[in-house]
Amino acid sequence: MSQNFVAVDREQAFLLPPDVREWLPEGHLAWLILDAVAEMDLSAFYAAYRRDGWGRPAYDPAMMVALLLYSYARGERSSRGIERRCGEDVAYRVISANRVPDHSTLARFRRDHEEALAGLFGEVLVLCARAGLVNVGLIAVDGTKVHANASDRSNLTYEQIAREILAEAEGVDRAEDERFGERRGDELPPEFRVSGDRRKRLQEARRLLDAERAARSSEVPQARSERLRQAARRLREDHELERRVNADYEAWRARGISADGRRFGGRDPNPSPVPETPSGIANTTDPQSRKVKTPRGYMQGYNAQAVTTREQIVIAADVNVDSSDAGHLRPMITAACDELQAAGITQHPDVVVADAGYWKKTDIEHVVNRGIQTLVCPEALKRSTPRPGRDGGLYAFMRRVLETDAGRAPYKQRQAMIEPVFAHIKHNRHATHFQRRGRSARRSEWRLIAATHNLLKLWRHQTAA
């Protein structure tokens, strides 16, 4: 008797055309994302396309949005990786309807619609609210450091940047001498040397140039020479700010009168002179990134902020370049309230908890004046004694509140509310660095990452039910 196996015939043709709806089980994440995109307001995406039907047909923005949401939810943020999966992964093929957008198309879509992609965060928050997942009685705020798309070896001083700019300019001069010889090099082309349509051509060229400048105003330049000049300009601006602040401080010291009218010692005995040339460093790959401090040392990156609920739903997300979290409690809580209002959520936060890094008296008073009880530890919990200078007044009051059961119970929930969110984003979905460069691009990417985190929470909530 011969052995009995299930037949394997890869040349078997389909009798009827295949139905993609049979490729995935009913509760798959791809179906939730397709249903979610169908509920979203995508008018900001469609407004960027022509309405007269002219030109080469573009991919439907609804399909591209669903494809990006699913990719980010699965931890795939590379344009080439998404293109590859559209040909290999069944779920990607279902979402893209068996189309394979190339990586350049995907990258351009993210670049051209970065503001609209950032707005998807609010659309997903609305869906979570409809499912009853947004309970903002107790909220937590925290930040995590994310690598920039730049190396810390690209940090240069002002002198190094200036030398490289001069060396590049010298190289350009030599190349132009070889190319043009005795000619100036900017003579008009033959078609512009006659009258007629010259004015129209110049107007069209000027219009295209203005459009190009407007398109790249919020982006990091591609050419290294332009990034060098941008980095040098940022260092000069920082130097001018330092010089002006130092002059104002010295003038205040010279007056010898404090804000409450008391007199003090007059001029500073040990003034801090401002150097003649800009000090500090700037990154020539992503000039808007900074060296931020982490528990493991410094890294070239950003400080990604988030506000979460007890159910680990992100209700606000933003990015800054500060190593410290101090000074960001007020803007993050304001952003959270604005997001809730825009999503139609009438519930108002009752209590906000944050670690010692967010301690700033003016921020705490502002949040309390909004009717939100604020619990911020004056020092790290591992300290057995108060930090120097943090005693009495609001510091002592906050310690007394955190020693009570009513204050200790909600503050103990802080880590469980927000730390797993960062762990899931950075370690499970490998979002430890930003793919794109620039202020607007990094904000769009971080909000898209937070939106897909909320989508995964919504999906698990529905499948568990």
Buried (B, 14 or more C-beta within 10 A) or exposed (E): EEEEEEEEEEEEEEEEEEEEEEEBEEEBBBBBBBEBBEEBEBEBBEEEEEEEEEEEEEBBBBBBBBBBBBBBBBBBBBBEBBBBBBEEBEBBBBBBEEBBBEBEBBBEBBBEBBEBBBBBBBBBBBBBBEBEBBBBEBBBBBBBBBBBBBEBEBBBBBEBBBEBBEEBEEEEEEEEEEEEEEEEEEEEEEEEEEEEEEEEEEEEEEEEEEEEEEEBEEBBBEEEBEBBBBBBBBBEEBBEEBBEEBEEEEEEBEEEEEEEEEEEEEEEEEEEEBEEEBBEBBBBBBBBBBBBBEEEEEBBBBBBBBBBBBBBBBBBBBBBBBBBBEBBBBBBBBBBBEBBEEBEBEEEBEBBBBBBBBBBEEBBEBBEEBEBBBBBBBBEEEEEEBEEEBEEEBBEEBBEBBEEEEBEEBBEBBEEBBBEBBEBBBEEBEBEBBBBBBBBBBBBBBBBBBBBBBBBBBBEBEEEE
